[in-house]
Amino acid sequence: MTDTRIHGRPVRLGTKLLMAMAAAVVAAGLCELLARAVFPPPPARARQPALLYQTDPELGFVHVPNQTGYLDDGLASINGMFLRGPEPAAMRDAGALRVLAIGDSTTFGWGVNDDQTYCAALGRQLRAHGLGQRPEVFNAGVVSYDLKQSARFLRRLLPHVRPQVV
C-alpha cells in the first residue's frame, strides 16, 4: 500500500475526499460556464398569459375559447370554436376550399406563433398555387389529444366548419 505524503506528512482519507469534492465542484462549474457559452438559454417559463384549458365531458379538456396565450415560446390565439386562428365564416364561398387539420401538438404548433404552424404554411401554399378561390385552412390541433379525442373533436366540428378536406 502506497502512502501519499505532502511535505513529508501522510495525507488522511478525509483530506483526499475533500480534495476530490473540490475538484468535482470546480469541474461542474466549468461545465456550466461552457454550456452557457455554447447553448442558447431555455425559453422563458413565465410567458404570460399562459394558454388555458377547460374540462369537457366528452373530450376531457378543450382550449378556453376566445383567448390569446403562450404555449412555450409561441403566442396562440383560440377562436370561439376552440380552433387556433381565425374563426370560420358561417357560409362557405362557392369554389372556396376548406381544409381542417386535426391532431395533437404537431398540428397545434407547440412553441410557435399562429403564422408559423404547418396549417398556416399550408394555407399560404394553397393560395400561392391558386387552389380554390379562397382556400381556408383551420387548425383543430390540441396538445396531448389522442386518436379517440381527435375523432370526437372532428365529429363535433364537421357540421360547423364543413371542410372539404380533413
Solvent accessible surface area in square Angstrom, and as a share of the most:
residue,aa,sasa,rsa
1,M,242,1.08
2,T,130,0.76
3,D,83,0.43
4,T,69,0.40
5,R,137,0.50
6,I,83,0.42
7,H,176,0.79
8,G,55,0.53
9,R,175,0.64
10,P,78,0.49
11,V,21,0.12
12,R,190,0.69
13,L,129,0.64
14,G,50,0.48
15,T,59,0.35
16,K,82,0.35
17,L,104,0.52
18,L,116,0.57
19,M,102,0.46
20,A,60,0.47
21,M,117,0.52
22,A,55,0.43
23,A,62,0.48
24,A,62,0.48
25,V,108,0.62
26,V,93,0.54
27,A,51,0.39
28,A,62,0.48
29,G,34,0.33
30,L,111,0.55
31,C,86,0.51
32,E,84,0.38
33,L,117,0.58
34,L,118,0.59
35,A,40,0.31
36,R,176,0.64
37,A,86,0.67
38,V,95,0.54
39,F,134,0.56
40,P,112,0.70
41,P,117,0.74
42,P,114,0.72
43,P,63,0.40
44,A,59,0.46
45,R,233,0.85
46,A,78,0.61
47,R,90,0.33
48,Q,127,0.56
49,P,81,0.51
50,A,47,0.36
51,L,12,0.06
52,L,103,0.51
53,Y,80,0.30
54,Q,74,0.33
55,T,122,0.71
56,D,19,0.10
57,P,144,0.91
58,E,81,0.36
59,L,3,0.01
60,G,43,0.41
61,F,58,0.24
62,V,2,0.01
63,H,1,0.01
64,V,41,0.23
65,P,37,0.23
66,N,117,0.60
67,Q,27,0.12
68,T,70,0.41
69,G,0,0.00
70,Y,48,0.18
71,L,27,0.13
72,D,61,0.32
73,D,62,0.32
74,G,2,0.02
75,L,66,0.33
76,A,1,0.00
77,S,34,0.22
78,I,5,0.02
79,N,13,0.06
80,G,26,0.25
81,M,35,0.15
82,F,46,0.19
83,L,1,0.00
84,R,11,0.04
85,G,14,0.14
86,P,109,0.69
87,E,91,0.41
88,P,12,0.08
89,A,49,0.38
90,A,81,0.62
91,M,149,0.66
92,R,84,0.31
93,D,67,0.35
94,A,90,0.70
95,G,53,0.51
96,A,1,0.01
97,L,39,0.19
98,R,0,0.00
99,V,14,0.08
100,L,0,0.00
101,A,12,0.09
102,I,40,0.20
103,G,14,0.14
104,D,59,0.30
105,S,35,0.22
106,T,101,0.59
107,T,9,0.05
108,F,1,0.00
109,G,8,0.08
110,W,126,0.44
111,G,19,0.18
112,V,49,0.28
113,N,60,0.31
114,D,43,0.22
115,D,91,0.47
116,Q,107,0.48
117,T,5,0.03
118,Y,105,0.40
119,C,4,0.03
120,A,26,0.20
121,A,38,0.30
122,L,67,0.33
123,G,2,0.02
124,R,115,0.42
125,Q,103,0.46
126,L,20,0.10
127,R,126,0.46
128,A,81,0.63
129,H,132,0.59
130,G,56,0.54
131,L,89,0.44
132,G,38,0.37
133,Q,141,0.63
134,R,111,0.40
135,P,7,0.04
136,E,23,0.10
137,V,27,0.15
138,F,8,0.04
139,N,6,0.03
140,A,0,0.00
141,G,1,0.01
142,V,1,0.01
143,V,17,0.10
144,S,82,0.53
145,Y,10,0.04
146,D,80,0.42
147,L,152,0.75
148,K,142,0.60
149,Q,26,0.12
150,S,12,0.08
151,A,39,0.30
152,R,84,0.31
153,F,0,0.00
154,L,40,0.20
155,R,149,0.54
156,R,72,0.26
157,L,5,0.03
158,L,68,0.34
159,P,88,0.55
160,H,108,0.48
161,V,0,0.00
162,R,91,0.33
163,P,23,0.14
164,Q,97,0.43
165,V,72,0.42
166,V,94,0.54
